[in-house]
């Protein structure tokens, strides 16, 4: 089997209404959809995204620029292709658009290999579970008022969620405390609640807010300070009892190693697009395991389920519904968990009819 063709499509998925975090103002997500074809008719699919479709064409061009590293190659040689591209991007850098493109290619190659073997990827990797805890992440935005938060939280519970994430980062920290207090009171103590600060605060501000929030039994406090401030992360972590989760904006095992060495967080949150694809995600998970650290995957729900099903120290997967329209298969949430798909490869395939309406 050899790789014969690489095809990309650009789509935009609009939101029902604008949403905000402490640092984001979002109206849509743009995606580059990648299909890698082989001479035997087996295809691999993957995607990357950019908020509001900003600079999405740069991602597209980067993926297509790697075609010479793929065409004519055996798709089973995933590690060899990964290393070849890694060396090629040295002058450009090992973060940002380059790694996002590499990640997308790597994940699509694994999809090919799984489909050829007629095995779901979590079984190819060595399965450890058949379902994984998830948490609702497609709501509870900073742009919503408290009544809207409570209403949406009850919708999440009706959908089968038993865990959910709230965005914080208000100009007045007292407003954040009130949002958590009211939401916790509405959902009760048995529902897990996380809070995401989206890198909005200084270490001193994060510690002050974190101490006020400790009575509300948060499962974790996410990205309390800028991602690059590993010292600040460590200061916040040492000052608070609530666990600190971070890592979604780090790239590859080297970024995660820096976080681990800085003792920056209690839970690592690798993002499939930034980490380097499924190959690198597995390496990062095992690196974290060596330090007795859990991981919780960031976004990319459909494509990260194979990691959750094969990595013992994966404690949860983020449920982000933004990308569901891209796929034929749909996710069901039962008692706070998602079943790991038993379909070959990643287990999710592009819905070409739906995609046709989203092309830009």
C-alpha positions as CSV (number, residue, x, y, z in Angstrom):
1,X,0.0,0.0,0.0
2,X,1.3,3.5,-0.8
3,X,-0.1,7.0,-0.4
4,X,-1.4,8.3,-3.7
5,X,-3.2,11.6,-3.0
6,X,-3.7,14.3,-0.4
7,X,-6.9,16.4,-0.5
8,X,-8.0,19.3,1.7
9,X,-11.3,21.1,2.1
10,X,-12.0,24.3,4.1
11,X,-15.2,24.7,6.0
12,X,-16.6,27.1,8.5
13,X,-19.0,26.1,11.3
14,X,-21.0,29.1,12.6
15,X,-22.2,29.4,16.2
16,X,-25.8,30.1,17.0
17,X,-24.6,33.3,18.7
18,X,-21.3,34.9,19.6
19,X,-19.5,33.5,22.7
20,X,-16.8,34.8,24.9
21,X,-14.1,33.7,27.3
22,X,-11.7,35.9,29.1
23,X,-9.5,36.1,26.0
24,X,-11.6,34.9,23.1
25,X,-14.5,36.4,21.1
26,X,-15.8,33.7,18.9
27,X,-18.4,33.5,16.2
28,X,-17.4,30.4,14.4
29,X,-14.7,27.8,13.9
30,X,-13.0,27.2,10.5
31,X,-11.6,23.8,9.8
32,X,-9.2,22.2,7.3
33,X,-10.5,18.7,6.5
34,X,-7.8,16.3,5.3
35,X,-8.2,13.1,3.4
36,X,-5.2,10.9,2.6
37,X,-5.9,8.4,-0.2
38,X,-4.0,5.2,-0.9
39,X,-3.6,3.1,-4.0
40,X,-5.8,0.4,-2.4
41,X,-8.8,2.7,-1.9
42,X,-8.4,3.0,1.9
43,X,-8.5,6.6,3.1
44,X,-7.6,8.4,6.3
45,X,-9.4,11.5,7.6
46,X,-8.5,14.2,10.1
47,X,-9.0,17.9,10.7
48,X,-7.6,21.0,12.4
49,X,-9.3,24.2,13.3
50,X,-8.9,28.0,13.8
51,X,-11.3,30.2,15.8
52,X,-13.4,32.4,13.5
53,X,-11.6,30.8,10.5
54,X,-8.8,33.3,11.0
55,X,-5.7,32.3,9.0
56,X,-7.3,29.0,8.1
57,X,-5.8,29.2,4.6
58,X,-2.3,29.3,6.2
59,X,-3.0,25.9,7.8
60,X,-4.3,24.5,4.6
61,X,-1.2,25.6,2.7
62,X,1.1,24.1,5.3
63,X,-0.7,20.7,5.1
64,X,-0.5,20.7,1.3
65,X,3.2,21.7,1.5
66,X,4.0,18.4,3.2
67,X,2.6,16.4,0.2
68,X,6.1,15.5,-1.0
69,X,6.8,13.8,2.4
70,X,3.7,11.6,1.8
71,X,3.1,10.7,-1.8
72,X,4.5,7.3,-2.7
73,X,5.2,6.4,0.9
74,X,3.9,3.4,2.8
75,X,1.3,4.8,5.3
76,X,2.3,2.2,7.9
77,X,5.6,4.0,8.3
78,X,3.9,6.6,10.5
79,X,6.9,7.3,12.8
80,X,9.3,7.6,9.8
81,X,7.0,10.1,8.2
82,X,6.6,12.0,11.4
83,X,10.3,12.3,11.9
84,X,10.9,13.3,8.3
85,X,8.5,16.2,8.6
86,X,9.9,17.1,12.0
87,X,13.3,17.5,10.5
88,X,12.0,19.4,7.5
89,X,10.2,22.1,9.7
90,X,13.3,22.9,11.7
91,X,14.0,26.2,9.9
92,X,10.3,27.2,10.4
93,X,9.9,26.0,13.9
94,X,8.4,23.2,16.0
95,X,5.3,25.1,17.2
96,X,2.3,26.7,15.7
97,X,1.1,26.1,12.1
98,X,3.8,23.5,11.3
99,X,2.9,21.2,14.2
100,X,-0.8,21.6,13.6
101,X,-0.3,20.4,10.0
102,X,1.9,17.5,11.1
103,X,-0.7,16.5,13.8
104,X,-3.4,16.4,11.2
105,X,-1.4,14.2,8.8
106,X,-0.3,11.9,11.6
107,X,-3.8,11.3,12.8
108,X,-5.1,10.6,9.3
109,X,-2.3,8.0,8.8
110,X,-3.4,6.2,11.9
111,X,-6.9,6.2,10.5
112,X,-5.7,4.4,7.4
113,X,-3.8,1.8,9.4
114,X,-6.7,1.1,11.6
115,X,-9.1,0.7,8.7
116,X,-6.8,-1.6,6.9
117,X,-6.5,-3.8,9.9
118,X,-10.3,-3.6,10.5
119,X,-9.6,-2.6,14.1
120,X,-10.5,0.5,16.2
121,X,-7.4,2.4,17.1
122,X,-7.8,1.9,20.9
123,X,-7.5,-1.8,20.3
124,X,-4.5,-1.4,18.0
125,X,-2.8,0.7,20.7
126,X,-3.7,-1.8,23.4
127,X,-7.2,-1.2,25.0
128,X,-7.6,-0.4,28.7
129,X,-11.3,0.6,28.8
130,X,-14.5,0.6,26.7
131,X,-15.9,3.9,27.9
132,X,-14.5,7.2,29.4
133,X,-15.9,9.9,31.6
134,X,-16.6,13.1,29.7
135,X,-17.5,16.7,30.7
136,X,-19.7,19.3,29.0
137,X,-17.5,22.0,27.6
138,X,-19.7,23.6,24.8
139,X,-21.3,26.2,27.1
140,X,-21.3,28.1,30.4
141,X,-19.4,30.9,28.7
142,X,-18.3,34.1,30.3
143,X,-20.7,36.0,28.0
144,X,-23.7,34.3,29.7
145,X,-25.4,35.7,32.7
146,X,-26.1,33.6,35.8
147,X,-29.7,32.7,34.8
148,X,-28.4,31.5,31.4
149,X,-25.7,29.5,33.0
150,X,-28.1,27.7,35.3
151,X,-30.5,27.0,32.4
152,X,-27.8,25.5,30.3
153,X,-26.3,23.4,33.1
154,X,-29.7,21.7,33.5
155,X,-29.7,21.0,29.7
156,X,-26.3,19.4,30.1
157,X,-27.7,17.2,32.9
158,X,-30.6,16.2,30.7
159,X,-28.2,15.2,28.0
160,X,-26.5,12.7,30.3
161,X,-23.6,14.8,31.6
162,X,-22.4,14.5,35.2
163,X,-19.5,16.9,34.8
164,X,-19.3,20.4,33.3
165,X,-16.9,23.3,32.8
166,X,-17.6,27.0,33.6
167,X,-15.5,29.8,32.1
168,X,-14.3,32.5,34.4
169,X,-12.1,35.6,34.2
170,X,-14.4,38.5,35.0
171,X,-13.0,42.0,35.5
172,X,-14.1,41.8,39.1
173,X,-13.1,38.5,40.8
174,X,-16.2,38.8,43.0
175,X,-18.3,38.3,39.9
176,X,-16.5,35.0,39.3
177,X,-17.1,33.9,42.8
178,X,-20.8,34.6,42.5
179,X,-21.1,32.7,39.2
180,X,-19.5,29.6,40.8
181,X,-21.6,29.9,43.9
182,X,-24.9,30.2,42.1
183,X,-24.1,27.4,39.6
184,X,-22.9,25.0,42.3
185,X,-26.0,25.7,44.3
186,X,-28.2,25.0,41.2
187,X,-26.5,21.7,40.2
188,X,-25.7,20.3,43.6
189,X,-22.6,18.7,45.1
190,X,-22.9,15.5,43.2
191,X,-22.2,17.0,39.8
192,X,-18.5,17.7,39.0
193,X,-17.7,21.3,38.2
194,X,-14.5,22.7,36.7
195,X,-13.5,26.3,36.1
196,X,-11.5,27.6,33.2
197,X,-9.8,31.0,33.6
198,X,-8.4,30.9,30.0
199,X,-5.0,32.4,31.1
200,X,-6.6,35.6,32.2
201,X,-5.0,36.3,35.5
202,X,-1.6,37.0,37.2
203,X,-0.4,34.5,39.7
204,X,-1.5,36.8,42.6
205,X,-4.9,37.3,41.1
206,X,-5.3,33.6,40.5
207,X,-4.3,32.7,44.1
208,X,-6.7,35.2,45.5
209,X,-9.6,34.0,43.4
210,X,-8.7,30.3,43.9
211,X,-8.8,30.6,47.6
212,X,-12.3,32.1,47.4
213,X,-13.4,29.2,45.2
214,X,-12.0,26.4,47.3
215,X,-15.3,26.0,49.3
216,X,-17.2,25.1,46.1
217,X,-15.4,21.8,45.5
218,X,-14.0,22.4,42.0
219,X,-12.6,19.4,40.3
220,X,-9.9,21.6,38.8
221,X,-9.0,25.2,38.0
222,X,-7.8,25.4,34.4
223,X,-5.1,27.7,32.9
224,X,-5.2,30.3,35.7
225,X,-2.3,32.3,34.2
226,X,-0.7,32.7,30.7
227,X,0.4,29.4,29.3
228,X,4.0,30.5,28.9
229,X,4.2,31.4,32.6
230,X,5.3,28.0,34.0
231,X,6.7,29.6,37.2
232,X,3.4,31.4,37.7
233,X,1.5,28.1,37.2
234,X,3.7,26.5,39.8
235,X,3.1,29.3,42.3
236,X,-0.7,29.0,41.9
237,X,-0.5,25.2,42.2
238,X,1.5,25.3,45.4
239,X,-0.8,28.0,47.0
240,X,-4.1,26.2,46.3
241,X,-5.7,22.9,47.3
242,X,-7.8,22.8,44.1
243,X,-5.9,20.9,41.4
244,X,-4.5,22.9,38.5
245,X,-5.1,21.7,34.9
246,X,-3.2,23.0,31.9
247,X,-1.2,22.2,28.8
248,X,-3.7,22.6,25.9
249,X,-1.5,25.4,24.4
250,X,1.8,23.5,24.7
251,X,3.4,21.7,21.7
252,X,4.8,18.2,21.6
253,X,6.5,16.2,24.3
254,X,9.0,18.9,24.8
255,X,6.5,21.5,25.9
256,X,4.9,18.9,28.2
257,X,8.2,17.9,29.6
258,X,8.9,21.6,30.5
259,X,5.5,21.7,32.3
260,X,6.3,18.6,34.2
261,X,9.7,19.7,35.2
262,X,8.3,23.1,36.4
263,X,5.6,21.3,38.4
264,X,3.2,23.6,36.7
265,X,0.0,21.5,37.1
266,X,-1.7,18.5,38.5
267,X,-3.4,17.4,35.3
268,X,-2.0,17.7,31.8
269,X,-4.4,18.6,29.0
270,X,-2.8,17.7,25.6
271,X,-4.5,19.1,22.6
272,X,-4.4,16.8,19.5
273,X,-3.7,19.6,17.1
274,X,-0.9,21.2,19.1
275,X,0.6,18.0,20.5
276,X,1.7,16.4,17.3
277,X,-1.1,14.0,16.4
278,X,-1.9,10.6,17.9
279,X,1.7,9.4,17.8
280,X,2.9,12.2,20.0
281,X,-0.2,12.2,22.2
282,X,0.6,8.6,23.2
283,X,4.2,9.6,24.0
284,X,3.0,12.5,26.1
285,X,0.5,10.3,27.9
286,X,3.2,7.8,28.8
287,X,5.6,10.6,29.8
288,X,3.0,11.9,32.2
289,X,2.4,8.4,33.5
290,X,6.0,8.1,34.5
291,X,5.4,11.1,36.8
292,X,2.1,9.8,38.1
293,X,0.3,12.6,36.4
294,X,-3.2,12.1,34.8
295,X,-4.2,13.6,31.4
296,X,-7.5,14.9,30.2
297,X,-7.7,15.4,26.4
298,X,-8.5,18.9,25.0
299,X,-11.3,19.3,22.4
300,X,-11.1,16.9,19.4
301,X,-13.6,14.6,21.1
302,X,-14.2,12.2,18.3
303,X,-10.5,11.8,17.4
304,X,-9.2,11.6,21.0
305,X,-11.5,8.7,22.1
306,X,-8.9,6.2,20.9
307,X,-6.4,7.7,23.3
308,X,-8.9,7.7,26.1
309,X,-9.5,4.0,25.4
310,X,-5.9,3.0,25.4
311,X,-4.2,5.2,28.0
312,X,-4.6,4.2,31.6
313,X,-3.9,7.6,33.0
314,X,-6.5,9.4,30.9
315,X,-9.1,10.4,33.4
316,X,-11.6,12.2,31.1
317,X,-12.3,13.6,27.7
318,X,-13.6,17.0,26.8
319,X,-17.0,17.0,25.1
320,X,-17.0,19.8,22.6
321,X,-20.0,19.5,20.2
322,X,-18.7,22.1,17.6
323,X,-17.4,19.5,15.2
324,X,-20.3,17.0,15.3
325,X,-21.8,18.2,12.0
326,X,-18.7,17.1,10.2
327,X,-19.2,13.4,10.9
328,X,-21.7,10.7,9.9
329,X,-21.4,9.0,13.3
330,X,-22.7,10.8,16.5
331,X,-21.6,10.6,20.1
332,X,-24.0,9.6,22.9
333,X,-23.5,10.4,26.5
334,X,-24.8,8.0,29.1
335,X,-24.4,8.6,32.8
336,X,-21.5,11.0,32.2
337,X,-19.6,8.6,29.9
338,X,-18.9,8.1,26.2
339,X,-18.4,4.7,24.7
340,X,-15.1,4.2,22.9
341,X,-16.1,3.4,19.2
342,X,-15.6,-0.1,18.0
343,X,-15.6,1.0,14.3
344,X,-12.3,0.6,12.4
345,X,-9.7,3.4,12.6
346,X,-10.7,6.5,14.4
347,X,-14.3,5.4,14.1
348,X,-15.7,8.7,12.7
349,X,-16.0,9.5,9.0
350,X,-16.7,12.8,7.2
351,X,-20.3,13.5,6.2
352,X,-19.7,14.7,2.7
353,X,-23.3,16.0,2.2
354,X,-23.1,18.1,5.4
355,X,-19.6,19.3,4.5
356,X,-20.7,20.5,1.1
357,X,-23.0,23.1,2.7
358,X,-20.2,24.3,5.0
359,X,-17.5,24.9,2.4
360,X,-15.8,28.3,2.1
